[in-house]
Amino acid sequence: MSLLDKLPRIRVEGDWNEREYSPAATYYMILVSALLLGGFGLLMTFSAAAVSNIANEVNPYTAFFRSFAIIMASAILAGITAMMPASIWPRLTALIFAVAVVGQSMVLFLGVEQGGNTNWIRIPGTRQYIQPSEFLKLATCLFLAMVLANLGKEVSNWKRVLVAVGLPTAIAIGAVMLGHDMGTAMIFVAIALGSLWIAGVPAKWFPIVGLIMAGGAAALVTINASRMTRVLDVLPGLRPEPDPSNPTQTDHGLWALGSGGLFGMGPGASREKWNYLQEADTDFILAIVGEEFGLIGTLTLLVALGVLVWGILRLASHSQTAYVRIASGGIASWLIFQGLINVGSVTGLTPVIGVPFPLVSHGGSAYLFTALSIGVLLSFARTDAGIRWRSRLDPETRGRDPRIPKRRRRVRKPRGEK
């Protein structure tokens, strides 16, 4: 029995809990919530980025259609991914992970610094950049699912798990830290923990793993002055009072959320995006959502992400394939942890780490590979639900109008028989 089955479940009155699990419902929960997040994110990035585009002498409508093209291309690729059979992913996993690690390692030679991290690679001959760590997130989810599924009942053997899971996770985190991106590295820790939990490793391991991870994180924070300052700024008793003459990024984010009130100031009416709040269309887009659509809009966005994660966890808890369960759990851990860290950064509950809100924040690489992960999940869910993209024709009815009853053949009796 997986540890997920031991989690407390919410009970409601009526026959809801007696209803049979519907794989098709899981499929559409993932699909519809992802489409809603992506569509709303497109509108919000246009609103949040319009000011910075004008300041940089870029036509905001041209920038909008560029973002629209990226999202449409991502949606098409996700659709193609969703049409693939679920059985193909275990066979491709090792290759995908190897390519992702090599791509991420290239930041050491071709990396471009943005926001203090060298985690971007410029596409030759263009002005576009790609963030290979986003691809590595998906690849790590699939690779850990493959090795844990192959372990089977040996997931209780800590030596086997340490090699099978610890080594690839360390490789992924090490490749990301080549670009000094600790925020993204933390997401890989969440992916590993989520995968281990779904795989059913003993619960007594998690406090030990947590202490080891906390020690490593503390070491990485103390050796970097910028990280140390951001951590100290959110600790109780050490947080400085807001300085109106020199506000921080978090101050602007909180002012934006407070200005929105319950229903917001209206679409496009944000004041903080007018060169006050930096990264308004990426890491701090939630603040603009709260300012323009209020608490109602912010909660709606969080509910949509919650429905998406709920659908993924339904898939993880009901699939009959270990690979599908663990990969789904890893992707769910990635999305929920990244969403929580983004919310914490905007509200000042956690240090400003610099991770986007899934499917909403502007960013070609983040959107593309998150969409591809949704495509992989839809491939899993479609296979479980038995959904076919093309119907199969019955040879006996080919070319015949289905509304006309099939004509019965008259059986001829032998001559002489009455």
N, C-alpha and C positions, 0 to 999 in steps of 0.2 A: 504493500500500500504506500502510495506517495505521501509525503508530508503535507502536500496540498490538501489531501482528503481529510487530514486531521484538523485543519483550520476550523474555527467556529463559524457556523453558517447562520445567516439571518433567517428567522422564521417569521412568516406572515400568516394571517388568518386566511381561511379558504383552502382551495385545492391547488394553490400555486405550486407548492412543493411536491405535489403528486404528479404534476405534469411531466410528460416524457421529454427528455432532452431533444432539441431540434437542431441538427447540424446546419440546416438552411438558415435558421434564425441567427446563429453565430456568424455565418458568412455575411449576412446583410448587416449585422451590427458593426462588423469591422469595416465593410465597404461604405456604408452610409455615413458613419461618424468620420471616417477619413476624408470623404468628399466634402463634408461640411467644414471640417477644419481647414482643408486646403482652399476651398472657395472663399471662406472668410479671411484667411490669411492673405490671399491675393488682394482683396479690397483694402485690408489694413496696411499692407506694405505700400500700396499706392498712396494712401493718405499720409502715412508716417514718413515716407521718403520724398514726397513732393517738394518739401522745403529745401532739403539738402541737394536735390537735383537742380532746383532753380539756382541755388547759391553756387553750384559748380557749373552753371551755364549749360545744363543738360535739360532737354525737353522732358518734362515729367511724363508726358503721354508716351514718348518713345521708350523711356525707361519702363513704363508700365507694360507695354507690349513685349518688351524684352523679357520681363518677369513672366508674363503670360505665356510666352513661347517656351520658357524653361519648364513651367508647370505643366503645360500641355505635353511636352516631350516626356516629362517624368511620368505623367499619367498613362501615356501610350506604352512606355516601357514597362510600367507596373502592370498594365493590362496584359501585355505579352507574357510577362512573368507569371501572372495568375493563371494563364491558360496552360502552363506546363504541368505535367503530372507530378505529384508529390514525390514519387519514387526517384525522380532524376536528381534531387538535391543532395542526398547522401553520396551519390557518385561524383558530384562536382565539388563537394565541400573542400577537399584537400587542395584542389587546384585554386579555388576561390581564395582560400586563406593564404596560400603561398603568394599569389599575385597581390593581394592586399598588403601583406607585410613588406614585400619588395617595394610597392608603390609608396607606402608610408616611410620607408627607410630613405627614399630619394629626397626627402626634405633636408637631409644632411648635406646634400650637394646642390640641389636646385631650389631649396626652400626660400620663400619670400616672407619677410617679417611683416605682420599686421597685428596691431594691438598687443605688442610685446611677445607674441608667439611666432615661431618660424614653422608654421604648420600648413603652409599653402605652397602650391606649385603652379607656376604660370604655364598655361598651355602655349606651346611654341607657335608663333605667327599670329597670335590673338592677344587681346587685352583681358581675356578671361582667366580666372584662377580656379583651381580645383583643390579641395581639401580631402586628401586621401584617407584621413582618419575616419571620415564618415563611412566610407566603404569598409574599413577595417572593423567597424562596429558590427555590421551585418555579418561579415565573414567570421568574426569571433563567435557570434551567437550560433552559427551553423557548425563551426568546428567543434566547439564544446559539446554541442548536442550529439555530434557523431562519436566523439571519444567516450562520452558518458553512456550513450546507448550501447556502445560496444562492450563496456565494462559489465553491464548487466547487474547481476547480484553482487559483483565485487566492488560496488560503490561504497561498501562499508570497510573496505581495505584502504586505510589512509595512505599507505605507501603508493598503491596503484593510482589513487586519485591525485596525490600530490604530483606525480609525474605526468599523468594524463591531462590534468586541468591546470596545475600550477605552472608547468613549463610554457604552454601556449599563451596563457594569460600574461606571464612575465614577458614573453617575447612581444606581445601586442603593446603592453604598457611601456616597455623599453623603447619600442619604435616610436610611440607617441611622444615620449619624453625627450626624444632627439630634437623635437621642436619646442620643448619647454612648456608644453600645454598640459598643466596638471589638472585643469578642469575636465578635459576630455578623458584623461587617464582615470579619473574617479569613476567615470561611466563604465569603463571596462571592469572595474572592481564590482560594480553593481551587477553587470552582466554575469560575471563569474558566480557571484553569490546566488543570484536568481536561478541560474542553471543548476547549481548544486542542490538548491532547495527542491526544485521540481524533480530532480533525479532521485531524491530520497536518501541523501547521505544522512548519517546520524546527526541529530540536532545538537548534541553536545560539542560538535566540532565548531559551530558557528561563533561562540564566544572567543575561542582561541584564534580563529581566523580574523575575527574583528579586532582583537588586540594587536595582531601582527600588522594588519592593514592600517590601524590607527597609528602605530609606531612609525611605519613607513611614511605616512602622510605628514606626521609631525616633523620628521627629519627633512622632508622636502620643503616644508613651510619655513623652518628655521634658517635654512641656507639661502633663502631668497627674501630680501628686504621688502619688496613689493607685496609678496604673499603674506608676510608677517604683519604688515600694516593693515591689510584688508581683514585679516582674522581678528586682530586686536580691536578693530573698529566696531565689531559686532558683539564683542563679549560684554556681559553686564558689568557696569561700573567703569568700563574703559571706553565706552562709546562716547565720542565727543558730541557736545551740543551742536545743533545745526547752526552754521554761520551764514546768515543771509548774504553777506558780502562775498563769501567763497563757498558756495554750496557744493556738496559732492554729487556724484551720479545718483546715489541712492536717495539723497534729499529731493532731487528733481523728480525721481520716480514716485516717491511718496506724495509730493505735491500734486503730481498729475492724477494719481489715484484719488486723493482727497478732493480735488477740484471737480471730479466727475460726479460725486455724490451717488445717488441711487440710480438715476436714469441717464446720466452723462450730459455733456454739453452739446451733443449732436455730431453726426458724421462730419469729419473734416474740421471741426471747431477746436481742436486741441491747440493750446498755447505753448506747451512745453516742447513741442516738436520744432518750434521756431528757434533752432540753434541753441536751445537751453539744455535739452536732454540729448546727450550723445548716444549713438547706436539706437535711435528711436525705432528704426524699422527692423532691427535684428534682435539683440539680446534684451532690449527693454520695450519690445512692442506691447507687452502686457500692460505697461503703464499707459500707453496711448489708447489701448482698448478701454481701460478703466476711465480715462478722462473723457473719451468721446461717447461711450456707451454705458458708463457707470458701473455700479456693483452688479446690476442685472446682466450686463454684457460680459463682465469678467466671470461671473459664476456660470453663465451659459457656456463660455469657452472651456472652463474647467470640467463642466459636466460632460461636454462632448469628448474631451480627452479621457474622462473616466469611463464613458461608455465604450470607447475604443479599447481601453485596457481590459475592461470587463469582458468584452467579446474575445480578446486574445486569451485571457485566463480560462474562459469557458472552453476554448479550443484545447488549451493545455491540460485541462482536468478531465476531458472526455475522450480525447483521441486514444485510439488503441495502439498507436505507434510511439515507441519511446523517443525516437528522433524528433517527431513532430511535437510531442509534449515538451521536451527540453528546449528545443529551438524557440517555440512559442513563449515559454517562460523567460528565456533570455531576452527576447525582443521586448516583452512586456516590462521586464526590469529596466531595460534601457530607456524606454519611453517614459515610464512613470518617474524614474529617478531624474531624468533630464528635465521633465516638466516641473518637478518639485524644486529642483535646484534653481531653475529659472524664476519661479515664483518667489523663492527665498531671496534671490539676489535683488529682485525688484522691490520687495517689501522690507528689505534690510534684516531679515531673519538669518541669512547666511552671507558669507563674504561674496562680493561680486566676482563670480568665476568666469563668466563669459560663455555660456552655452545657450543655444537658441531654444525657443519653445517649439516642440515638434509640430511640423506641417503648417505653422503660422508665421514664424519669423522669416524674414527675407534671407535668402542664401541658396544659391544654386546647388552646391554639393550636398548640403544638409537636406534640402527638399528632395533631391533626386534619390539619394540612397535611403532616406526614410520611406519614400514612396515605393522603392524596390522592396524594402522589407515588408511593406503592406502587401505588395504583390505576392511575395513568398507565402505570407500568412493566408492570403486568399487561395493560393494554390493548395495549401494544406486543407483549408476549410471546404473548398470545392470538392476535393477528393473524398473527404469524410461525408459530405452531404450527397455525393453522387450526382452533382450538377454537371451537365454536359453542355459545351458551347454549341455543338451541332447535333441535331437529332439524327437518328439512324432510320432510314426508310425500310419498311417491310417489303421484301421483294415481291410478295404476293399482291400488294396493293400499289406497286409502282405504276404511275401513269393513270391511275383510276381516281375519279372524284370520290373522296371519302364520304360524301353525303349520300351517294347511291349505294344501296345495299348490294352486297356481293351476290351475283347470280349463281343460283344453285345449278350444278350440273345434273342433267337427267341421266340416270343410269339405264343403259339399254339392256333389256333382257334377252337372253339367247332365244333363237327361233324355236318355236314349238312349246315354249314355256308360257303358261298363262299367268 
